[in-house]
Every structure is written in structure tokens, then in C-alpha cells.
Amino acid sequence: MEEKSQYRSALRSKKLIKNAFSELLQKKDFEKITVTEIVNSAQLNRGTFYAHYSNTIDVLEEIENDVSEQILFFFSSYKDSIIENPTPFLKNIAKFLQKDFEFYKRLICAKMGDHFIDRLKDFFINMVIEDNVKISHIKDTDIFAIKVRFYTNGFANMFEDVFKGRLDVSLSELTDIIGQIVMTGFEDYKVARDN
């Protein structure tokens, strides 16, 4: 029982640290954020911070890794159908981001938000290309890779526009629209796979 309590306490502390970190990103550059500022904002002590992280880079890397793990989990669930119908995959990403919308909004709107988004785009692009170039029906892998990059950059930028308030639709509505666009763009790969 005590182990569960310690686990919940650790999760709570890490969440407070990540939230404080994301709030500080709104006010200053990543490189200028200190551990002292994070613990003061999170109302924790330095020992609690160092029980989980070595420095501020570790906090950022854990946030990026958490999101990458979720994308990988969703991708593994839909990888056989992601080209034919990306909407379920995108819906799961939207639900994941929507659960903590303000947190992700702070990260994406921060000055270093481009780094965060670029890392996630590269991670996703590499997964899709690596997984699909193994499939024999893809004859021109260069064109396929360009399409994957094009659509990934497009949907990532559209998600970013929602978080930055430049696009007035919900993440769920956006995924329906993007899903239709991507399905149309990969139609030739779907036909090739069916034959």
C-alpha cells in the first residue's frame, strides 16, 4: 500500500514540475529557466526535483518522450491502416492532447515550441516511412516519403494553429478534415495494396 502511495506522490510531483516548467516557458527562453524557478513555481523543494530529474533538459526530454511513446502506441495500433484511413490514429492523438490542452498549448506556444513540434514530426515521419518502405507494393519510396513528410508537416502545422488560436475548430473536427485529405492523397497507394 505504501508503494502505491509513493508512486502516486512521484507522479504528482512530476506533473507539478512539468506544469511549472511549461508555465515558465511562456515567460522566458528554455535556456534561462532554472531549477530554482521550477521548484518555486511548483511549490516543491529542490530534493523533490532532483529525485526525478538531473536538470531542466531532463524535464523537456521526458515531456517529449511521453508524447513520442503515445504516438508510438497509437501508431502500433493503426499502422496497418494508417495510410488507408488515418482518422482513427489522428483522433487518438487529438484526444490525448485534448486531455491536457492547456499544458500542450503552453509548450507549443513557447519560443521553443518549434523544437518540440519538429522532434515529434521527425519521430512520426521516420516511423511511417520505415514501417511502410518494407512493404513491397510501394514502388517509388522517394515519392512516398515526400508525401508522408508533406502530410505530417501539414497536419502538425494545423494542430499548432489550433493551439495558437489561429484556427477556430476543435482538434476532433480538424482530425476529420485532415483524415479525408490524407486518404485522398494516398489513394494510389491504397489501390496498389489492394491489387
SERO-4910 file (N, C-alpha, C, O; in steps of 0.05 Angstrom, whole numbers):
BEGIN
 pado doro    nc1    nc2    nc3   cac1   cac2   cac3    cc1    cc2    cc3    oc1    oc2    oc3
  Met    A     16    -24      0      0      0      0     17     25      0     11     45    -14
  Glu    A     39     24     16     57     47     17     70     52    -10     75     75    -17
  Glu    A     76     30    -24     88     33    -51     70     48    -70     80     65    -85
  Lys    A     44     42    -70     25     56    -87     24     86    -80     23    103    -97
  Ser    A     25     91    -54     24    119    -45     49    134    -55     47    157    -63
  Gln    A     72    121    -53     97    134    -63     96    138    -93    105    159   -103
  Tyr    A     85    119   -107     83    121   -136     65    144   -144     71    160   -161
  Arg    A     41    147   -130     23    169   -136     36    196   -129     32    216   -143
  Ser    A     51    196   -107     65    220    -99     86    228   -120     89    252   -127
  Ala    A    100    209   -130    121    214   -151    107    225   -176    117    244   -188
  Leu    A     85    212   -184     71    222   -208     61    250   -204     63    267   -222
  Arg    A     50    256   -181     40    283   -175     63    303   -176     60    324   -188
  Ser    A     86    296   -164    109    315   -164    119    320   -192    124    343   -199
  Lys    A    120    299   -208    130    302   -236    110    320   -252    118    336   -268
  Lys    A     84    316   -247     64    332   -261     67    361   -253     66    379   -270
  Leu    A     71    366   -227     74    394   -218     99    406   -230     99    430   -238
  Ile    A    121    391   -232    146    401   -243    141    408   -273    150    429   -282
  Lys    A    129    389   -288    124    394   -316    106    418   -321    111    433   -340
  Asn    A     85    420   -305     68    443   -308     82    470   -302     79    489   -317
  Ala    A     98    470   -281    113    494   -274    132    501   -297    135    524   -304
  Phe    A    145    480   -307    164    484   -330    150    496   -354    160    514   -366
  Ser    A    126    485   -361    112    495   -384    102    524   -380    101    539   -399
  Glu    A     95    530   -355     86    558   -349    110    577   -352    107    600   -362
  Leu    A    133    569   -343    157    586   -345    165    590   -374    176    610   -381
  Leu    A    160    570   -391    167    572   -419    151    595   -432    160    606   -453
  Gln    A    129    603   -421    113    625   -432    126    652   -426    121    671   -440
  Lys    A    143    652   -406    155    677   -397    184    681   -406    194    704   -408
  Lys    A    198    659   -410    226    661   -416    236    639   -433    223    618   -436
  Asp    A    260    642   -445    272    622   -461    279    597   -445    285    600   -421
  Phe    A    278    574   -457    284    549   -444    311    550   -430    314    541   -407
  Glu    A    332    561   -443    359    561   -432    361    578   -407    380    574   -391
  Lys    A    342    596   -402    344    613   -379    327    604   -355    327    616   -334
  Ile    A    313    582   -359    296    571   -337    314    556   -318    331    539   -327
  Thr    A    311    561   -292    328    548   -272    312    528   -256    287    530   -255
  Val    A    326    510   -243    313    490   -226    299    505   -203    277    498   -195
  Thr    A    312    526   -192    300    542   -170    273    553   -179    254    553   -163
  Glu    A    272    564   -203    246    576   -212    225    554   -215    202    559   -208
  Ile    A    233    531   -224    213    509   -227    202    500   -200    178    498   -196
  Val    A    220    495   -181    211    486   -155    195    507   -140    176    501   -126
  Asn    A    203    532   -143    187    554   -131    159    555   -143    139    557   -129
  Ser    A    158    553   -169    132    554   -182    114    530   -176     90    532   -173
  Ala    A    127    506   -173    113    482   -167    108    478   -137     93    460   -129
  Gln    A    119    496   -122    118    495    -92    128    468    -82    115    455    -65
  Leu    A    151    460    -92    165    436    -83    193    444    -74    202    466    -79
  Asn    A    207    425    -62    235    431    -55    253    419    -76    246    403    -93
  Arg    A    278    429    -75    298    420    -95    303    390    -94    307    377   -115
  Gly    A    301    379    -70    306    350    -67    285    334    -83    291    313    -95
  Thr    A    260    344    -83    239    330    -99    245    332   -128    242    312   -143
  Phe    A    254    355   -137    261    358   -166    283    338   -172    281    323   -192
  Tyr    A    305    338   -156    328    321   -163    323    291   -158    339    274   -167
  Ala    A    301    285   -145    294    256   -142    284    245   -169    284    221   -174
  His    A    275    264   -187    264    256   -212    280    264   -236    281    251   -257
  Tyr    A    294    287   -234    308    299   -257    336    309   -249    340    316   -225
  Ser    A    354    309   -268    381    320   -262    382    350   -268    397    365   -256
  Asn    A    366    358   -288    367    386   -297    342    392   -313    324    375   -317
  Thr    A    340    416   -324    316    424   -339    314    409   -366    292    405   -376
  Ile    A    337    402   -377    337    387   -402    322    360   -398    308    351   -416
  Asp    A    327    347   -375    313    322   -369    283    325   -369    268    308   -377
  Val    A    273    348   -359    244    353   -358    233    355   -386    214    341   -393
  Leu    A    247    371   -403    238    373   -431    239    346   -445    220    339   -460
  Glu    A    261    332   -442    263    306   -455    242    286   -446    232    270   -462
  Glu    A    235    287   -421    213    269   -411    187    276   -424    171    258   -431
  Ile    A    181    301   -426    156    310   -439    155    300   -468    136    289   -477
  Glu    A    177    305   -482    179    296   -510    176    266   -512    163    256   -530
  Asn    A    190    251   -494    188    222   -494    160    212   -488    151    192   -499
  Asp    A    147    225   -469    119    217   -462    101    219   -487     85    201   -493
  Val    A    103    241   -501     87    245   -525     95    225   -547     78    214   -560
  Ser    A    121    221   -551    131    202   -571    121    174   -565    113    159   -583
  Glu    A    121    166   -539    111    139   -531     81    137   -538     72    116   -547
  Gln    A     66    158   -534     37    157   -540     33    154   -570     17    138   -579
  Ile    A     49    170   -586     47    168   -615     54    140   -624     41    128   -641
  Leu    A     75    128   -613     84    101   -620     62     81   -613     57     63   -628
  Phe    A     50     84   -590     28     66   -582      5     68   -601     -5     47   -610
  Phe    A     -4     92   -608    -26     95   -627    -18     85   -654    -34     71   -668
  Phe    A      7     90   -663     16     81   -689     16     51   -690      7     39   -710
  Ser    A     25     38   -669     26      8   -669     -2     -4   -671     -6    -25   -681
  Ser    A    -22     11   -660    -50      2   -662    -62      5   -689    -80    -10   -697
  Tyr    A    -52     24   -705    -64     31   -731    -45     29   -755    -53     36   -777
  Lys    A    -21     19   -750     -1     20   -772     -9      6   -797     -1     13   -819
  Asp    A    -25    -15   -795    -34    -30   -819    -55    -15   -835    -60    -21   -858
  Ser    A    -67      6   -823    -88     20   -837    -84     50   -838   -101     65   -847
  Ile    A    -61     60   -828    -57     89   -826    -57    103   -852    -66    126   -854
  Ile    A    -47     90   -873    -47    103   -900    -75    103   -911    -84    123   -923
  Glu    A    -90     81   -908   -117     80   -919   -136     98   -905   -154    110   -917
  Asn    A   -133     99   -878   -152    115   -862   -137    125   -837   -138    112   -816
  Pro    A   -125    149   -838   -110    159   -815   -128    171   -793   -118    178   -772
  Thr    A   -154    174   -799   -171    188   -780   -172    176   -752   -169    191   -733
  Pro    A   -174    149   -749   -174    138   -721   -148    144   -706   -148    151   -683
  Phe    A   -125    142   -721    -99    149   -709    -99    178   -700    -91    184   -677
  Leu    A   -107    196   -718   -107    225   -712   -126    231   -689   -121    248   -672
  Lys    A   -149    217   -688   -169    222   -667   -157    215   -640   -161    230   -620
  Asn    A   -142    193   -638   -129    186   -613   -108    206   -605   -106    213   -581
  Ile    A    -93    217   -624    -74    238   -617    -89    263   -607    -81    275   -587
  Ala    A   -110    270   -620   -126    293   -612   -137    289   -584   -136    308   -568
  Lys    A   -148    266   -578   -158    260   -551   -136    263   -530   -141    274   -509
  Phe    A   -113    252   -536    -90    253   -518    -83    282   -513    -79    289   -489
  Leu    A    -81    298   -533    -73    326   -530    -95    342   -516    -90    360   -500
  Gln    A   -120    336   -522   -143    350   -511   -145    346   -481   -154    364   -466
  Lys    A   -137    323   -471   -138    317   -442   -122    337   -426   -130    344   -403
  Asp    A   -101    347   -437    -84    367   -423    -78    390   -442    -55    398   -446
  Phe    A   -100    401   -454    -98    421   -475    -81    445   -466    -64    453   -481
  Glu    A    -86    456   -443    -71    480   -434    -42    475   -431    -25    492   -437
  Phe    A    -34    451   -421     -6    444   -418      7    444   -445     29    456   -449
  Tyr    A     -5    430   -465      7    428   -491      6    455   -505     24    461   -521
  Lys    A    -14    471   -500    -15    498   -511      8    514   -502     21    528   -518
  Arg    A     15    513   -476     38    528   -466     64    519   -479     81    535   -486
  Leu    A     67    492   -482     91    482   -495     93    491   -524    115    500   -533
  Ile    A     72    488   -539     72    495   -567     75    525   -572     87    533   -592
  Cys    A     63    541   -555     64    570   -559     90    582   -548     96    605   -553
  Ala    A    106    566   -533    131    577   -523    151    581   -546    147    570   -568
  Lys    A    172    596   -541    192    601   -561    204    575   -571    211    573   -595
  Met    A    208    556   -553    220    531   -562    199    511   -572    206    487   -577
  Gly    A    175    520   -576    154    502   -586    160    489   -613    152    467   -618
  Asp    A    174    504   -630    181    493   -656    199    469   -653    196    449   -668
  His    A    217    470   -634    235    447   -629    218    422   -620    223    400   -630
  Phe    A    199    427   -602    182    406   -593    166    393   -616    165    369   -618
  Ile    A    154    410   -632    138    400   -655    156    386   -676    148    365   -686
  Asp    A    179    398   -682    197    386   -701    206    358   -692    207    340   -709
  Arg    A    212    355   -667    221    329   -657    198    308   -660    204    286   -668
  Leu    A    174    316   -654    151    297   -657    146    291   -686    140    268   -693
  Lys    A    148    311   -704    144    306   -732    164    286   -743    158    267   -757
  Asp    A    190    291   -736    211    273   -746    207    245   -736    211    226   -750
  Phe    A    199    243   -711    194    216   -699    172    202   -715    175    179   -722
  Phe    A    150    215   -720    128    203   -734    135    197   -763    130    175   -773
  Ile    A    148    215   -777    156    211   -805    174    186   -807    169    169   -824
  Asn    A    193    185   -789    211    161   -790    196    135   -785    202    115   -798
  Met    A    177    135   -767    162    111   -761    146    102   -786    147     79   -794
  Val    A    132    121   -798    115    114   -821    132    105   -845    126     85   -857
  Ile    A    152    120   -851    169    113   -874    183     86   -869    183     69   -887
  Glu    A    195     83   -846    209     58   -840    191     34   -841    198     13   -852
  Asp    A    167     37   -830    148     15   -830    138      9   -858    134    -15   -865
  Asn    A    132     29   -874    120     25   -900    139     19   -923    131      6   -942
  Val    A    164     28   -921    182     22   -943    189     -8   -944    199    -17   -965
  Lys    A    183    -22   -923    188    -51   -923    167    -66   -939    170    -89   -947
  Ile    A    145    -52   -945    123    -65   -959    128    -64   -989    135    -43  -1000
  Ser    A    126    -87  -1002    134    -90  -1030    117    -74  -1049    126    -69  -1071
  His    A     92    -67  -1042     75    -54  -1062     83    -25  -1067     73    -12  -1086
  Ile    A    100    -13  -1050    108     14  -1054    132     14  -1073    154      6  -1066
  Lys    A    126     23  -1097    146     22  -1118    165     46  -1117    189     43  -1121
  Asp    A    155     69  -1112    172     93  -1111    173    103  -1083    157    120  -1075
  Thr    A    192     93  -1068    194    101  -1040    201    130  -1036    194    142  -1015
  Asp    A    215    142  -1055    221    171  -1052    196    188  -1053    193    206  -1036
  Ile    A    178    183  -1072    153    198  -1073    136    192  -1048    124    211  -1037
  Phe    A    135    167  -1040    120    160  -1016    131    176   -992    115    187   -976
  Ala    A    157    177   -989    170    192   -966    163    222   -967    158    234   -947
  Ile    A    163    233   -992    155    261   -995    126    266   -986    120    285   -973
  Lys    A    108    248   -995     80    251   -987     77    249   -956     62    264   -944
  Val    A     91    230   -944     89    227   -915     99    252   -901     86    262   -883
  Arg    A    121    263   -911    131    289   -899    111    312   -903    106    327   -885
  Phe    A    100    313   -927     82    335   -934     57    334   -916     50    354   -904
  Tyr    A     45    310   -913     21    308   -897     27    311   -867     11    323   -852
  Thr    A     49    300   -858     57    303   -830     62    332   -823     52    342   -802
  Asn    A     77    346   -840     81    375   -834     55    390   -835     51    408   -819
  Gly    A     38    383   -854     12    396   -856     -5    392   -831    -15    412   -820
  Phe    A     -9    367   -823    -27    363   -800    -14    373   -774    -29    382   -756
  Ala    A     12    372   -772     25    383   -748     21    413   -747     16    425   -725
  Asn    A     24    426   -769     20    455   -770     -9    463   -765    -14    484   -752
  Met    A    -27    447   -774    -56    453   -769    -62    449   -739    -76    466   -727
  Phe    A    -51    428   -726    -54    425   -697    -42    449   -683    -54    460   -664
  Glu    A    -19    457   -692     -6    481   -680    -23    505   -682    -26    521   -664
  Asp    A    -36    509   -706    -54    532   -710    -78    532   -690    -86    553   -681
  Val    A    -88    508   -684   -110    506   -664    -99    515   -637   -112    531   -624
  Phe    A    -76    505   -629    -65    512   -603    -58    541   -601    -61    553   -579
  Lys    A    -50    553   -623    -43    581   -622    -66    600   -628    -63    624   -629
  Gly    A    -90    588   -631   -114    605   -635   -117    616   -663   -133    634   -667
  Arg    A   -102    606   -682   -104    616   -710   -125    602   -726   -132    610   -748
  Leu    A   -135    580   -715   -155    564   -729   -177    557   -709   -172    546   -687
  Asp    A   -201    564   -715   -223    562   -696   -240    536   -701   -263    538   -709
  Val    A   -227    513   -697   -241    487   -698   -230    471   -675   -208    477   -664
  Ser    A   -245    451   -667   -235    433   -646   -214    414   -658   -214    410   -682
  Leu    A   -198    402   -641   -179    382   -651   -193    358   -664   -184    347   -684
  Ser    A   -216    351   -653   -232    329   -664   -242    336   -692   -240    319   -710
  Glu    A   -253    360   -696   -263    368   -722   -240    369   -742   -242    361   -765
  Leu    A   -217    379   -733   -194    381   -750   -184    353   -760   -177    350   -783
  Thr    A   -185    334   -742   -176    307   -750   -194    295   -771   -184    280   -789
  Asp    A   -220    300   -770   -238    290   -791   -230    302   -818   -229    288   -838
  Ile    A   -225    328   -819   -218    341   -844   -191    331   -854   -189    324   -877
  Ile    A   -171    330   -836   -145    321   -845   -146    292   -854   -133    285   -874
  Gly    A   -161    275   -840   -163    247   -848   -173    244   -876   -163    227   -891
  Gln    A   -193    260   -884   -203    259   -911   -183    268   -931   -180    255   -953
  Ile    A   -168    289   -925   -148    299   -943   -125    278   -947   -117    273   -970
  Val    A   -116    266   -925    -95    246   -927   -104    222   -942    -89    211   -959
  Met    A   -128    212   -937   -138    188   -951   -139    193   -981   -131    176   -997
  Thr    A   -147    217   -989   -147    223  -1018   -118    224  -1029   -114    214  -1051
  Gly    A   -100    235  -1014    -73    238  -1024    -57    212  -1026    -39    210  -1041
  Phe    A    -66    192  -1010    -52    166  -1011    -69    145  -1026    -64    121  -1024
  Glu    A    -88    154  -1041   -106    136  -1056    -91    117  -1074    -98     94  -1075
  Asp    A    -70    127  -1087    -55    110  -1106    -41     87  -1091    -37     66  -1102
  Tyr    A    -33     92  -1066    -20     71  -1050    -40     50  -1041    -34     26  -1039
  Lys    A    -65     59  -1035    -86     41  -1027    -93     22  -1049    -96     -2  -1045
  Val    A    -96     32  -1073   -102     16  -1097    -80     -4  -1101    -86    -28  -1107
  Ala    A    -56      5  -1099    -33    -13  -1104    -33    -36  -1083    -26    -59  -1090
  Arg    A    -40    -30  -1059    -40    -50  -1038    -62    -71  -1042    -59    -95  -1037
  Asp    A    -86    -61  -1052   -109    -79  -1056   -104    -99  -1079   -116   -120  -1079
  Asn    A    -87    -92  -1098    -82   -110  -1121    -63   -132  -1114    -57   -148  -1132
***
